[in-house]
Amino acid sequence: MPLALAALAVFVVDYLTKWVATARLTVAPETMPVTWRMFAWPDETQRIMLASAPVRRVPVVPGWFDFFLQHNTGGAFSIMGSYPWLITIVALAAMGWIVWWSRQVPREVVSAHTAFGLVLGGAAGNLFDRLRFGYVVDFLHFYRGEWYWPTFNIADSAIVTGIAVLVVLSLFTKKLEPRAATGDPATPEIPDPK
């Protein structure tokens, strides 16, 4: 249950923040406001408008952090932007692997299942962008002078957080060890009195 709740929460928050960022940071024609329905599944005209409209950059902490709308056609750090189909296949495979791996870990390990949910929800959020737009909506932009961190979103943050938790659990605990293949380890076997 923690996996499903975390995944759903990340997906919903990611969707809503991307919609608000797109609606507020896109200099869209007044005749075509960015409604939640348009953002959910735009038609071809709307998709072209969203991809080509100029964007605003809004300073939040001047010199450090801005809301700055970007369209990332690649994967993490914009790599492999020329191969969106490959990124989609990798995302689907990773989502399947996360679900499979979560089934190997005992349900009592809430931290692991929550981390799996963060990764799954983030991957689903970015995959949803790729399927409807052909790019991922990013809007969180940290920088200092000429240095900047690649723009990212809530889904990316959830993926990184989930992976960090899984790495810590893997390195410093035994919580990610698979459950016993036979029987329930929590129920001891009672020897036959004969």
SULSULHU-V976136 format. One record per pair of residues at least 6 apart in sequence whose C-alpha atoms are under 7 Angstrom apart, sorted by sequence separation. I is the first residue (numbers start at 1). J is the second residue. D is the distance in Angstrom with one decimal. If there is no record, write none. Layout:
I/J/D, I/J/D
This chain:
59/65/6.4, 60/66/5.1, 72/78/6.0, 74/80/5.1, 75/81/6.8, 129/135/6.1, 130/136/5.8, 142/148/5.8, 143/149/6.0, 169/175/6.4, 170/176/6.1, 59/66/4.3, 60/67/6.9, 74/81/3.5, 129/136/5.1, 142/149/5.5, 169/176/6.7, 58/66/5.5, 59/67/6.4, 73/81/4.9, 129/137/6.9, 141/149/6.8, 57/66/6.6, 58/67/5.1, 141/150/6.9, 57/67/5.9, 58/68/6.4, 74/84/6.6, 126/136/5.8, 141/151/4.6, 23/34/5.0, 57/68/4.6, 73/84/6.8, 102/113/6.4, 140/151/5.3, 141/152/6.8, 56/68/6.6, 75/87/6.4, 139/151/6.0, 140/152/5.2, 138/151/5.8, 139/152/6.0, 140/153/5.8, 55/69/6.3, 102/116/6.7, 138/152/4.7, 139/153/5.9, 138/153/4.9, 19/36/6.7, 98/116/6.3, 19/39/6.4, 98/120/6.8, 28/53/6.0, 95/120/5.8, 27/53/6.1, 26/53/6.3, 27/54/5.4, 26/54/6.2, 27/55/5.5, 95/123/6.9, 26/55/4.5, 27/56/6.8, 126/155/6.5, 25/55/5.4, 26/56/6.3, 125/155/6.0, 25/56/4.9, 25/57/7.0, 91/123/6.5, 123/155/6.8, 122/155/3.8, 122/156/6.1, 91/127/7.0, 122/158/5.6, 122/159/5.4, 88/127/6.7, 119/158/6.1, 118/158/5.1, 119/159/4.2, 118/159/5.9, 119/162/5.3, 25/69/6.2, 118/162/5.2, 119/163/6.9, 116/162/6.3, 22/69/7.0, 115/162/4.1, 21/69/7.0, 115/163/6.9, 115/165/6.2, 115/166/6.5, 112/166/6.4, 73/134/6.7, 73/135/4.3, 72/135/5.2, 73/136/6.3, 71/135/5.7, 72/136/5.0, 71/136/5.6, 72/137/6.5, 71/137/5.1, 72/138/6.9, 109/175/6.6, 70/137/6.1, 71/138/6.2, 70/138/5.1, 69/138/5.9, 70/139/6.0, 69/139/4.4, 68/139/4.8, 105/176/5.6, 67/139/5.4, 68/140/6.4, 105/177/6.3, 106/178/7.0, 67/140/5.3, 68/141/6.0, 77/150/6.1, 105/178/5.0, 106/179/5.7, 66/140/6.6, 67/141/6.0, 104/178/4.8, 105/179/6.0, 66/141/5.2, 104/179/6.1, 65/141/5.7, 66/142/6.6, 65/142/4.5, 64/142/5.6, 65/143/6.2, 64/143/5.0, 63/143/6.9, 64/144/5.4, 63/144/5.8, 63/145/7.0, 47/133/6.3, 41/132/6.1, 2/110/6.5, 6/114/5.8, 10/118/6.4, 3/113/4.9, 7/117/4.3, 11/121/5.0, 15/125/6.8, 2/113/5.7, 3/114/5.0, 6/117/4.7, 7/118/5.4, 10/121/5.2, 11/122/6.4, 14/125/6.4, 2/114/5.1, 6/118/5.6, 10/122/6.2, 3/116/6.0, 4/117/6.1, 7/120/5.7, 8/121/6.2, 11/124/6.8, 3/117/4.0, 7/121/3.8, 11/125/5.2, 2/117/7.0, 21/139/6.7, 18/137/6.3, 14/154/5.2, 14/155/5.7, 10/155/6.7, 10/158/7.0
